Amino acid sequence: MTVELSRDTILLSGACPAGEAEALLRLLCADPGAAVDWRGCEEAHAAVIQVLLAARPRLLGPPGGAFLRERIAPLLDR
C-alpha cells in the first residue's frame, strides 16, 4: 500500500496509483488536520494529485519524484 496512516501523518510512498486516491481522501476526511508526508513519493496518479489539490493538507517534504517536486509542489504551495 502506498498510502497509509502513521499516527497523525498520512504517508505517501513509491508510486501512488489511482486506486489510492480513495484511501487518501478517506484518511483526510477522517482527520482534516493530518499532515501528508510525501517525501517518499516518487510518482502519483492524477487522481491522487487531485485529492491533494482539493484538500490542501499540510505537506511534509518536498516529494521524492522530480516531476512532483518541479511541477506539482509549486501548485500546492499557492
Sequence and secondary structure as in RCSB ss.txt:
>XXXX:A:sequence
MTVELSRDTILLSGACPAGEAEALLRLLCADPGAAVDWRGCEEAHAAVIQVLLAARPRLLGPPGGAFLRERIAPL
LDR
>XXXX:A:secstr
  EEEETTEEEEEEEE TTHHHHHHHHHHH TT EEEEEEEEEE HHHHHHHHHH   EES  SSHHIIIIIHHH
HT 
